[in-house]
Amino acid sequence: MNSINKFKISALGSILFSITAAQAVEIESKGYTFGFNGYVNTHLVYVNCDDNPDNVAGNALLCSGDDATSVSNGYSPASFQFSAATQKNGMDIKAVLAYEPGNTDNSAFNGGGDNKAYRAFFTVGNNDIGTFKAGRDYGVFGIDIVLQDISLGGVGAPALVTTPLNTSLGGAGYGYIFADRLSQLTYSFAKNGISGAIGVFQPLDPVTFGGNGFAGDSGSKTPGLHGKLRYDFDSGFVSTTFLSQSVDSPLNDYKATGVDLTIVYNIGDTSVLASGFSAEGLGYYGLLIDGSDSAANPRDSDGYFLQATHKWDNTKLGINYGISNVELAPEDTAIQVKQQSKITLGVYHTLWSMVTLSAEYSNINAENQEGGEIKNQAISLGAALSF
């Protein structure tokens, strides 16, 4: 499987479990509660591609040449989630299976495409002792900033617009790193507004998307470690997350690490957000994607993401701006990406508590180490159904 297809499957899936859960259908039978919810979306995307770009190696899949369009998923693909829950000896037990495909394929007869993604896990615990999770689900690093991005209901930054991926990038690569699905064992707790999580996960193998990076086996000598600490208060929350895993390659061994901090403050129907991250060898838009040079020397990266939204009845207006910086590693050249930035304006209107209409404009820029640039402007119109 090539690296692009691996990214389709393992990186940009639906995060709308937090949105659709409130509308889940539940059936009680013989001590079990069975649940089902879903989300489907499609967007018309037009991108003004750069017709005279400089070479910016490792940019987040921007387009050059003729302008392009797609009819595709936005930041979230379709999602169909099934669950079964019960109680035994004072413990809450729940199993979840979520099938999260995209709905885009350029090939006739669907081309046998593999644009599928899934989560499968179970949890055991209660309010007194906390909850243990086992299986494949989103990791905790970066999850809070992802769930706040207004482009969850839209597109944000497109990716390979002429041959779309499972989803667009939203704000990933422009101020934060996307939270991947991970095979994990994780413990979490919540008490008096303070919550946290700590766990181990199967290490990811590095991949590269034209970024002159190392791609290969991470070695998997030890499990990765991820964690989170969050404080919720009446007007918002403050959270920090981290991730660490080893990469042991024939060329070099290093530790891939990342930490972030996210603050959300709400004033009536207005919400403001500020988030920042710092990472070494972890990448800058997806975990372990272009996180090192061709000789497996880790690249340092950092960035920040700002957002403001306001709601009027069933309409939300939002704006966000994000920037990610990438430092040169020993084998990199001057054409390597130095900085990526994006500003997105969006309007989102909900009908019948189920259908959301969205319109977005994004201005996207990537710059290399010697000042060369590639620029895209994207406009999208879309509709989504949650049930």
C-alpha positions as CSV (number, residue, x, y, z in Angstrom):
1,M,0.0,0.0,0.0
2,N,1.4,3.4,-0.9
3,S,1.9,6.2,1.6
4,I,-1.1,8.2,0.3
5,N,-3.5,5.3,0.8
6,K,-2.1,4.7,4.2
7,F,-2.9,8.2,5.1
8,K,-6.4,7.8,3.9
9,I,-7.0,4.9,6.2
10,S,-5.0,5.9,9.3
11,A,-5.1,9.6,9.6
12,L,-8.0,11.8,8.5
13,G,-11.1,10.1,9.7
14,S,-14.4,11.3,11.2
15,I,-14.3,12.9,14.6
16,L,-18.0,13.6,14.7
17,F,-18.7,11.0,17.3
18,S,-18.9,14.0,19.7
19,I,-21.5,15.7,17.4
20,T,-23.7,12.7,16.5
21,A,-23.8,11.0,19.9
22,A,-26.5,13.4,21.2
23,Q,-28.8,12.2,18.5
24,A,-28.1,8.5,18.8
25,V,-30.9,5.9,18.5
26,E,-31.0,3.7,21.5
27,I,-32.7,0.3,22.0
28,E,-33.0,-1.4,25.4
29,S,-33.0,-5.2,25.4
30,K,-32.1,-7.9,28.1
31,G,-29.9,-5.6,30.1
32,Y,-28.1,-4.0,27.1
33,T,-28.4,-0.6,25.5
34,F,-27.7,-0.7,21.8
35,G,-27.0,2.5,20.0
36,F,-26.6,3.8,16.5
37,N,-25.7,7.2,15.1
38,G,-24.3,8.5,11.9
39,Y,-23.0,11.4,9.8
40,V,-22.9,12.0,6.1
41,N,-21.5,15.0,4.3
42,T,-20.5,16.2,0.8
43,H,-18.9,19.5,-0.3
44,L,-18.4,21.2,-3.6
45,V,-14.8,22.5,-3.5
46,Y,-13.1,25.0,-5.9
47,V,-9.4,25.7,-5.5
48,N,-7.5,28.5,-7.2
49,C,-4.2,26.6,-7.6
50,D,-0.9,28.3,-7.9
51,D,0.0,28.7,-11.6
52,N,3.6,29.8,-10.9
53,P,4.6,28.0,-7.7
54,D,8.1,27.6,-6.2
55,N,9.2,24.1,-5.1
56,V,8.2,23.7,-1.5
57,A,9.1,20.1,-0.6
58,G,6.8,18.6,2.1
59,N,3.9,21.1,1.7
60,A,0.6,19.8,2.8
61,L,-0.6,18.6,-0.6
62,L,-1.3,22.0,-2.2
63,C,-2.1,22.1,-5.9
64,S,-0.3,23.9,-8.8
65,G,-1.2,24.6,-12.4
66,D,-4.8,24.7,-13.6
67,D,-7.6,25.5,-11.0
68,A,-9.4,22.4,-9.8
69,T,-12.7,21.3,-8.2
70,S,-13.9,18.3,-6.3
71,V,-17.2,16.9,-5.0
72,S,-16.0,15.2,-1.9
73,N,-16.0,14.8,1.9
74,G,-14.9,17.7,3.9
75,Y,-12.8,17.4,7.1
76,S,-15.0,14.5,8.2
77,P,-16.0,11.5,6.1
78,A,-19.2,9.5,6.5
79,S,-19.5,7.9,9.9
80,F,-21.7,5.0,11.1
81,Q,-21.3,4.1,14.7
82,F,-22.7,1.1,16.5
83,S,-22.4,0.5,20.3
84,A,-23.6,-2.0,23.0
85,A,-23.5,-1.1,26.7
86,T,-24.4,-2.8,29.9
87,Q,-23.6,-2.8,33.6
88,K,-22.0,-5.7,35.6
89,N,-21.1,-5.6,39.3
90,G,-21.1,-1.9,39.4
91,M,-19.0,-1.5,36.2
92,D,-20.1,0.3,33.0
93,I,-19.1,-1.8,30.0
94,K,-19.4,-0.6,26.4
95,A,-18.2,-1.8,23.0
96,V,-18.0,0.5,20.0
97,L,-17.6,-0.2,16.3
98,A,-17.4,2.8,14.0
99,Y,-17.1,2.5,10.2
100,E,-15.9,5.8,8.7
101,P,-15.5,5.8,4.9
102,G,-15.0,8.6,2.5
103,N,-17.4,9.0,-0.4
104,T,-14.9,10.1,-3.0
105,D,-13.4,8.1,-5.8
106,N,-12.3,9.3,-9.3
107,S,-12.2,5.8,-10.8
108,A,-14.9,4.1,-12.8
109,F,-16.7,1.4,-10.8
110,N,-15.1,2.9,-7.7
111,G,-11.7,1.6,-8.8
112,G,-11.6,-0.8,-5.9
113,G,-10.6,2.1,-3.7
114,D,-9.5,1.5,-0.1
115,N,-10.8,4.8,1.3
116,K,-12.1,3.1,4.5
117,A,-11.4,3.8,8.1
118,Y,-12.7,2.3,11.3
119,R,-12.5,2.3,15.1
120,A,-13.2,-0.7,17.3
121,F,-12.7,-0.6,21.1
122,F,-14.4,-1.3,24.4
123,T,-14.4,0.5,27.8
124,V,-14.8,-0.8,31.4
125,G,-15.1,1.4,34.5
126,N,-17.2,3.8,36.5
127,N,-17.2,7.3,38.0
128,D,-15.3,6.1,41.1
129,I,-12.3,4.3,39.6
130,G,-12.1,5.8,36.1
131,T,-12.3,4.0,32.7
132,F,-10.1,1.6,30.9
133,K,-10.1,1.5,27.1
134,A,-8.8,-1.2,24.9
135,G,-8.8,-1.2,21.1
136,R,-8.5,1.2,18.2
137,D,-9.7,4.7,18.8
138,Y,-8.5,8.3,18.5
139,G,-5.4,9.0,20.5
140,V,-5.4,11.8,23.1
141,F,-2.6,13.9,21.7
142,G,-4.2,16.9,19.9
143,I,-7.7,15.7,20.2
144,D,-9.1,18.7,22.0
145,I,-7.9,21.2,19.3
146,V,-9.2,19.0,16.5
147,L,-12.7,18.8,18.1
148,Q,-12.8,22.6,18.3
149,D,-11.9,23.3,14.6
150,I,-14.9,24.9,12.8
151,S,-13.9,23.0,9.7
152,L,-15.2,19.8,11.2
153,G,-18.4,21.0,9.6
154,G,-16.7,22.1,6.4
155,V,-13.5,21.6,4.5
156,G,-10.7,23.9,5.7
157,A,-7.5,23.1,3.7
158,P,-8.2,20.8,0.7
159,A,-5.6,18.0,0.0
160,L,-4.9,16.6,-3.5
161,V,-8.1,18.3,-4.7
162,T,-8.0,16.6,-8.2
163,T,-7.7,13.2,-6.5
164,P,-9.2,13.8,-3.1
165,L,-8.2,11.9,0.0
166,N,-10.7,10.3,2.4
167,T,-11.1,13.8,3.9
168,S,-9.6,17.3,3.6
169,L,-7.1,18.5,6.1
170,G,-9.2,21.1,8.0
171,G,-6.6,22.9,10.1
172,A,-4.2,20.0,10.4
173,G,-0.7,21.2,9.3
174,Y,-1.7,24.8,10.0
175,G,-1.3,25.2,13.7
176,Y,-1.8,21.7,15.0
177,I,-1.0,18.0,14.3
178,F,-4.0,15.7,13.6
179,A,-4.9,13.1,16.3
180,D,-4.6,9.7,14.6
181,R,-6.5,6.5,15.3
182,L,-4.2,4.3,17.5
183,S,-4.3,0.7,18.8
184,Q,-4.2,1.5,22.5
185,L,-4.7,0.6,26.2
186,T,-5.6,3.9,27.9
187,Y,-6.9,4.8,31.4
188,S,-8.9,8.0,31.9
189,F,-10.6,9.7,34.8
190,A,-12.8,12.7,35.6
191,K,-13.3,14.4,39.0
192,N,-14.6,17.8,39.9
193,G,-13.8,19.4,36.5
194,I,-10.4,17.8,36.3
195,S,-10.0,15.0,33.8
196,G,-7.0,13.1,32.4
197,A,-5.8,10.1,30.5
198,I,-2.6,8.0,30.2
199,G,-2.0,5.0,28.0
200,V,0.2,3.1,25.7
201,F,-0.2,2.5,21.9
202,Q,1.2,0.6,19.0
203,P,4.0,2.9,17.5
204,L,3.3,4.3,14.0
205,D,5.7,3.8,11.1
206,P,7.1,7.0,9.5
207,V,5.8,7.9,6.0
208,T,6.6,10.8,3.7
209,F,4.4,12.8,1.2
210,G,7.0,14.3,-1.1
211,G,8.8,15.8,1.9
212,N,12.1,14.1,1.3
213,G,11.5,12.3,4.6
214,F,12.3,8.9,6.0
215,A,9.7,6.1,5.5
216,G,10.0,2.7,7.0
217,D,9.6,0.5,10.1
218,S,9.7,2.3,13.5
219,G,11.0,-0.8,15.1
220,S,8.3,-1.2,17.7
221,K,10.8,-2.1,20.4
222,T,8.6,-0.4,23.1
223,P,5.0,0.9,23.0
224,G,4.3,4.6,22.5
225,L,3.0,6.7,25.4
226,H,0.3,9.3,25.3
227,G,-1.5,11.4,27.9
228,K,-3.8,14.3,28.7
229,L,-4.7,16.6,31.5
230,R,-7.7,19.0,31.3
231,Y,-9.6,21.4,33.6
232,D,-13.2,22.4,32.7
233,F,-14.8,25.5,34.2
234,D,-18.1,27.3,33.6
235,S,-16.8,29.4,30.7
236,G,-14.5,26.9,29.0
237,F,-11.5,24.7,29.5
238,V,-7.7,24.4,29.6
239,S,-6.0,21.2,28.4
240,T,-2.6,19.8,27.5
241,T,-1.7,16.6,25.8
242,F,1.5,14.8,24.9
243,L,2.7,11.8,22.8
244,S,6.0,10.0,22.7
245,Q,7.3,7.0,20.7
246,S,10.6,5.6,19.6
247,V,11.7,5.3,16.0
248,D,14.5,2.7,15.6
249,S,15.7,2.6,12.0
250,P,18.8,1.3,10.2
251,L,19.8,4.9,9.6
252,N,19.2,6.5,13.0
253,D,17.3,6.1,16.2
254,Y,15.3,8.9,17.8
255,K,12.4,9.7,20.0
256,A,9.4,11.3,18.4
257,T,7.6,13.6,20.9
258,G,4.9,16.3,21.0
259,V,3.1,18.4,23.5
260,D,0.3,21.0,23.1
261,L,-1.8,23.4,25.1
262,T,-5.3,24.5,24.3
263,I,-7.5,27.2,25.9
264,V,-11.1,27.8,25.2
265,Y,-13.1,30.7,26.7
266,N,-16.8,31.3,26.1
267,I,-18.7,34.6,26.6
268,G,-22.4,34.0,25.9
269,D,-22.7,32.9,22.3
270,T,-19.1,33.9,21.5
271,S,-16.2,31.5,21.8
272,V,-12.5,32.2,21.5
273,L,-9.7,29.6,21.3
274,A,-5.9,29.7,21.4
275,S,-3.7,26.6,21.0
276,G,-0.1,25.8,20.4
277,F,2.2,22.8,20.0
278,S,5.9,21.9,19.9
279,A,7.2,18.6,18.5
280,E,10.4,16.8,17.6
281,G,10.4,14.1,14.9
282,L,6.6,13.9,15.0
283,G,5.7,15.7,11.8
284,Y,3.6,18.9,11.4
285,Y,0.2,17.8,9.9
286,G,-0.1,14.1,10.7
287,L,1.6,11.9,13.2
288,L,5.0,10.6,11.9
289,I,4.4,12.1,8.4
290,D,7.6,13.9,7.2
291,G,8.8,14.0,10.8
292,S,12.4,13.4,9.8
293,D,14.7,13.9,6.8
294,S,15.8,11.1,4.4
295,A,18.4,9.9,6.9
296,A,15.9,9.7,9.7
297,N,17.2,12.8,11.5
298,P,14.2,14.3,13.3
299,R,12.7,17.6,12.3
300,D,11.6,20.1,15.0
301,S,8.2,21.7,14.4
302,D,5.9,24.1,16.3
303,G,2.9,26.2,15.7
304,Y,-0.2,27.9,17.0
305,F,-3.9,28.1,16.1
306,L,-6.4,30.9,16.9
307,Q,-10.2,30.8,16.4
308,A,-13.3,32.8,17.2
309,T,-16.9,31.9,16.7
310,H,-20.3,33.5,17.3
311,K,-23.8,31.9,17.1
312,W,-27.1,33.6,16.1
313,D,-29.9,31.1,16.7
314,N,-29.1,28.2,14.3
315,T,-26.3,30.0,12.5
316,K,-22.6,30.0,13.5
317,L,-20.0,32.3,12.0
318,G,-16.3,31.5,12.6
319,I,-12.8,32.5,11.7
320,N,-9.5,30.8,12.4
321,Y,-5.9,31.3,11.6
322,G,-3.1,28.8,12.1
323,I,0.6,28.6,11.3
324,S,3.1,25.7,11.6
325,N,6.9,26.1,11.5
326,V,9.4,23.3,10.5
327,E,13.1,23.5,11.1
328,L,15.7,22.0,8.8
329,A,17.3,18.6,9.6
330,P,20.9,17.8,8.5
331,E,19.9,16.2,5.1
332,D,17.4,18.9,4.2
333,T,17.9,21.5,1.4
334,A,16.6,25.0,1.0
335,I,13.5,23.9,-0.8
336,Q,12.2,22.2,2.3
337,V,9.1,23.6,3.8
338,K,9.7,26.2,6.5
339,Q,6.3,27.5,7.3
340,Q,2.6,26.8,6.4
341,S,-0.2,29.2,7.2
342,K,-4.0,29.3,6.6
343,I,-6.9,31.5,7.4
344,T,-10.5,30.2,7.1
345,L,-13.8,32.0,7.2
346,G,-16.9,29.9,7.6
347,V,-20.7,30.1,8.0
348,Y,-22.6,27.1,9.2
349,H,-26.5,26.9,9.4
350,T,-28.4,24.1,11.0
351,L,-31.9,23.0,9.8
352,W,-34.2,20.7,11.7
353,S,-31.4,19.9,14.2
354,M,-30.1,17.4,11.7
355,V,-28.9,19.1,8.5
356,T,-26.0,21.6,8.4
357,L,-25.3,23.8,5.4
358,S,-21.8,25.3,5.2
359,A,-19.8,27.8,3.2
360,E,-16.1,28.4,3.7
361,Y,-13.2,30.4,2.2
362,S,-9.6,29.5,3.0
363,N,-6.4,31.2,2.0
364,I,-3.4,28.8,2.3
365,N,0.3,29.4,2.0
366,A,3.4,27.3,2.2
367,E,7.0,28.7,2.2
368,N,10.4,27.0,1.8
369,Q,13.6,27.8,3.6
370,E,14.8,30.3,0.9
371,G,11.5,32.2,0.7
372,G,9.8,30.4,-2.2
373,E,6.1,30.0,-1.9
374,I,3.1,28.0,-3.1
375,K,-0.4,29.6,-2.6
376,N,-3.9,28.2,-2.8
377,Q,-7.3,29.8,-2.3
378,A,-10.3,27.4,-1.6
379,I,-14.1,28.0,-1.6
380,S,-16.5,25.3,-0.5
381,L,-20.2,24.8,-0.2
382,G,-21.5,21.7,1.5
383,A,-24.3,19.9,3.3
384,A,-24.2,17.4,6.1
385,L,-26.7,15.2,7.8
386,S,-26.3,13.9,11.4
387,F,-28.7,11.3,12.8
